[in-house]
Amino acid sequence: MVWHLVPSDELTRFRRYALEALQQAKVYLLDHNAANYADTLHDALQERAQAVGSQAMSYLGEIQFPAKVTWVEFDYRELAVARFERGAPSTAHDDRPIGSGVHGFLIDDREVDHLRITMFARPDGVRAMDPMSFMRLNRTGQGLLDYEDVKFEFNPSMMRYRAICGDSEEAIEARRTIHLINTGSELFIPCALFAMLVSPDLGGIIPSESDTFTAKETKTARKFGKSWILGAQKSHLTIRIGPQAAAHMAERTARLEFERQTLEARNGPVRHWVSEHERHYRSGKVVLVKGHHRGQAPDPNLPTRVMGPKREEFEFDLSEVVPSRTD
């Protein structure tokens, strides 16, 4: 429909670029648990990053991309539900899960001076649409990604298409803003995936390789000359979570529930030991207070390790998040 309403040389160039890039892309399909796991890591780092005025992605260090072009896809509807149920910061003012369909990131690292990111969205019941904008993440003179130097290029074809469909300027601007926010915030998911893929224990995830097309589909594509299928990668990786990540998710859920109940009940501090000390009053009276316990006893079912059990010889390293200490 977009092509029929707003054909242009610019639209033709973009679609040729996207098709050529997708054929080269190494494909990762995250199941809903894996996408939710990566998103909880984003929540954990976001507050720390905001405190120092940086980006959460900077805590992942320099990203090692598994290929020059990658495609990362996940179920956005399931992610929206998971965010709402766990009370993610992005849902603080929502009364229901907001979001549907599938999101896919086309990440192109073929240029020396920048990284090009295109986020495609396909809401439930709708075909995939051309994106409203494209993200360009520039590199420093040393070749490192500069998270403070992000450029957005708007798609004029989609602006014209939305205007022809009857959207007001305010509605078009709202669509564009939502796309920018989603692209920026969800970019952490593929970046966290790439960081986990190069960690010794894979950061708790389990990749499994599968054929992208069946023998029958390949035969049909060859018969009818569907070059975009014949030229694509023959296999893709499905990403699921393992026991380590599942333990992290369960512990995080229990801890957030404990914190919520503590806040609602105003239970006061967790039970702890108070050493013997003197209490001085304005009247001059001095009272010796013997050592005693104070506060509420912790829930016996509350997990004590946030990141879950790990093998002794391996650890998923986010050194910038938890700096090592020598004291």
C-alpha positions in Angstrom: 0.0 0.0 0.0 2.9 2.4 0.8 4.4 1.9 -2.6 1.1 2.5 -4.4 0.4 5.7 -2.6 3.9 7.3 -2.3 6.3 5.7 -4.9 9.6 7.4 -5.1 13.3 6.8 -5.9 14.1 7.3 -2.2 11.7 4.5 -1.2 13.1 2.3 -3.9 16.7 2.8 -2.7 15.7 2.1 0.9 13.9 -1.1 0.1 16.8 -2.4 -2.1 19.2 -1.6 0.8 17.0 -3.3 3.3 16.5 -6.4 1.2 20.2 -6.7 0.4 21.1 -6.2 4.1 18.6 -8.8 5.2 20.0 -11.4 2.9 23.4 -10.9 4.5 22.2 -10.7 8.1 22.9 -13.3 10.8 19.4 -13.9 12.2 18.6 -14.2 15.9 15.0 -14.9 17.1 14.4 -14.3 20.8 11.6 -16.2 22.5 9.5 -14.1 24.9 11.5 -15.2 28.0 14.8 -14.3 26.4 13.6 -10.9 25.4 12.2 -10.3 28.9 15.4 -11.4 30.5 17.5 -8.9 28.4 14.9 -6.2 29.2 15.2 -6.8 33.0 19.0 -6.3 32.7 18.1 -2.9 31.1 15.9 -2.0 34.0 18.7 -3.0 36.5 21.2 -0.7 34.7 18.9 2.2 33.8 18.6 3.6 37.3 22.4 3.3 37.8 23.0 5.0 34.5 20.6 7.8 35.2 22.3 8.6 38.5 25.6 9.4 36.7 24.0 10.9 33.5 25.1 8.1 31.1 23.4 5.6 28.9 22.5 2.1 30.1 24.2 0.6 27.0 27.5 2.1 28.0 27.7 -0.4 30.9 27.9 -3.2 28.3 31.2 -1.9 27.1 32.3 -2.0 23.5 29.8 -4.3 21.7 31.3 -7.2 19.7 28.9 -7.8 16.8 28.6 -11.4 15.7 28.4 -10.3 12.0 28.6 -7.2 9.9 24.8 -7.3 9.5 22.5 -8.8 12.1 18.7 -9.2 12.5 17.2 -9.5 16.0 13.5 -10.2 16.3 11.2 -10.7 19.3 7.5 -10.7 20.3 6.7 -7.2 21.3 3.3 -8.1 22.7 4.7 -10.6 25.1 7.4 -8.1 26.1 4.8 -5.5 26.8 2.8 -7.9 29.0 6.0 -8.9 30.9 6.9 -5.3 31.5 3.5 -4.5 32.8 3.4 -7.5 35.1 6.8 -6.9 36.7 6.1 -3.1 37.0 8.9 -1.9 34.7 9.7 1.8 35.0 8.4 2.3 31.4 4.9 1.1 32.5 4.7 3.2 35.7 1.8 5.3 34.3 0.0 2.6 32.3 -3.2 0.8 33.4 -2.7 -2.1 31.0 0.0 -3.6 28.7 0.7 -1.3 25.7 2.1 -2.9 22.5 1.4 -5.7 20.1 2.9 -7.7 17.3 6.6 -8.2 16.5 9.7 -5.9 16.5 12.8 -6.6 14.5 16.2 -4.7 14.5 18.3 -4.6 11.4 21.8 -3.6 12.6 24.3 -2.7 9.9 27.9 -2.4 11.0 29.5 -2.3 7.6 30.5 1.4 7.7 33.7 2.4 9.5 32.4 5.7 11.1 28.9 4.7 12.2 26.4 2.0 13.0 23.0 2.1 11.2 20.0 0.7 13.0 16.5 0.2 11.5 13.7 -1.0 13.6 10.7 -2.6 11.8 7.4 -3.1 13.6 4.5 -5.3 12.7 1.5 -4.8 15.0 -1.0 -7.7 15.3 -3.2 -8.0 12.3 -1.1 -5.6 10.2 1.6 -6.2 7.6 5.2 -5.0 8.2 5.5 -1.3 7.4 8.4 0.8 6.3 9.9 2.4 9.5 9.2 6.0 10.4 12.9 6.8 11.1 16.4 5.3 11.1 19.0 5.6 13.8 22.7 6.4 13.2 25.1 5.7 16.1 28.4 7.4 15.3 31.8 6.2 16.3 34.6 8.1 18.0 38.0 8.7 16.4 39.2 5.5 18.2 36.4 3.5 16.5 34.2 3.1 19.7 30.5 3.7 19.7 29.5 7.1 21.0 26.2 6.7 22.9 26.0 10.5 23.3 26.2 11.1 19.5 23.0 9.5 18.1 21.4 10.8 15.0 17.9 10.1 13.7 17.0 10.3 10.0 13.3 10.6 9.3 11.5 8.7 6.5 9.8 11.3 4.3 7.9 8.5 2.4 6.1 7.4 5.5 5.4 11.0 6.5 3.6 11.5 3.1 1.9 8.1 3.4 0.4 9.0 6.8 -0.7 12.4 5.6 -2.5 10.8 2.6 -4.1 8.3 5.0 -5.6 11.3 6.8 -3.4 11.5 9.9 -3.1 15.0 11.4 0.3 16.6 11.9 -0.1 15.9 15.6 -0.8 12.2 15.0 2.2 11.9 12.6 4.4 13.5 15.1 3.1 11.1 17.8 3.8 8.1 15.6 7.3 9.3 14.9 8.0 10.0 18.6 6.8 6.6 19.7 9.0 5.0 17.0 12.1 6.9 18.2 11.4 6.0 21.8 10.9 2.3 21.0 14.0 2.2 18.8 16.2 3.8 21.4 15.0 1.9 24.5 14.7 -1.5 22.9 18.1 -1.3 21.2 19.4 -2.5 24.6 17.9 -6.0 23.9 20.0 -6.9 20.8 23.1 -5.2 22.4 22.7 -7.2 25.6 22.3 -10.3 23.4 25.6 -9.7 21.6 27.3 -9.1 25.0 26.0 -12.4 26.4 27.0 -14.3 23.3 30.7 -13.6 23.9 30.6 -14.1 27.7 32.1 -17.4 28.9 28.8 -18.9 30.1 26.7 -17.1 27.5 25.1 -14.9 30.2 22.5 -17.6 30.9 21.1 -17.9 27.4 21.0 -21.0 25.1 21.2 -20.4 21.3 20.0 -23.2 19.0 20.5 -23.3 15.3 17.6 -24.1 12.9 17.0 -24.2 9.2 15.3 -21.0 8.0 13.5 -22.6 5.0 12.2 -26.1 4.5 13.4 -28.1 1.5 9.9 -27.6 -0.1 10.1 -23.8 0.4 13.6 -23.7 -1.2 12.5 -25.8 -4.1 9.5 -23.5 -4.7 11.7 -20.4 -4.5 14.1 -21.8 -7.0 11.2 -22.8 -9.3 9.7 -19.2 -9.3 13.0 -17.4 -9.1 12.5 -15.9 -5.7 16.0 -14.6 -5.3 15.4 -12.9 -2.0 14.8 -16.3 -0.5 17.6 -18.1 -2.3 20.1 -15.4 -1.4 19.2 -15.4 2.3 21.1 -17.2 5.1 20.2 -20.8 5.3 19.8 -21.0 9.0 19.0 -18.8 12.0 19.6 -18.9 15.8 16.7 -19.2 18.3 17.6 -17.7 21.7 16.1 -19.2 24.9 17.1 -18.8 28.6 18.9 -21.4 30.6 18.7 -22.3 34.3 21.0 -19.5 35.3 18.8 -16.8 33.6 15.6 -18.5 34.8 16.9 -18.4 38.4 17.7 -14.7 38.0 14.2 -14.0 36.8 12.6 -15.9 39.6 14.7 -14.2 42.2 14.1 -10.8 40.8 10.3 -11.4 40.8 10.5 -12.5 44.5 12.6 -9.6 45.5 10.4 -7.0 43.8 7.3 -8.6 45.4 9.0 -8.5 48.8 9.9 -4.8 48.3 6.4 -4.0 47.3 4.9 -5.7 50.4 7.4 -4.0 52.6 6.5 -0.6 51.2 2.8 -1.2 51.5 3.0 -2.6 55.0 5.6 0.0 56.2 7.4 -2.8 58.0 10.5 -0.8 58.8 14.1 -2.0 58.5 15.1 -5.6 57.9 16.1 -7.4 61.2 19.6 -6.6 62.3 21.9 -6.5 65.3 22.3 -3.3 67.3 25.5 -3.2 69.5 25.4 -2.1 73.1 25.5 1.7 73.3 24.6 4.7 75.5 21.5 6.8 75.0 21.8 10.4 76.1 18.7 12.5 77.0 18.4 16.3 77.1 17.8 16.1 80.9 21.3 14.7 81.2 20.2 11.2 81.9 22.3 8.5 80.4 21.0 5.0 79.8 23.0 2.0 78.8 21.2 0.0 76.0 22.2 -3.6 75.8 22.9 -5.2 72.4 19.7 -6.4 70.8 18.0 -7.3 67.5 15.9 -4.7 65.7 13.6 -4.8 62.7 11.5 -7.4 60.9 12.8 -10.9 60.2 13.3 -11.5 56.5 11.0 -13.7 54.5 12.5 -17.3 54.6 11.4 -17.7 51.0 13.3 -14.6 49.8 16.3 -15.5 47.6 19.5 -14.0 48.8 21.4 -13.9 45.5 20.1 -11.5 42.9 21.9 -13.0 39.9 21.1 -16.6 40.7 23.5 -19.6 41.0 26.5 -19.7 38.7 29.3 -22.1 38.1 32.5 -21.1 40.0 34.7 -21.0 37.0 32.5 -18.7 34.9 30.8 -15.3 35.5 29.0 -13.0 33.1 31.1 -9.9 33.5 29.6 -6.4 33.6 32.7 -4.9 35.2 31.4 -1.3 34.8 28.2 -2.2 36.7 29.9 -3.9 39.7 33.5 -2.5 39.9 36.0 -4.8 41.6 37.2 -3.8 45.1 40.5 -4.4 46.7 39.7 -3.4 50.2 
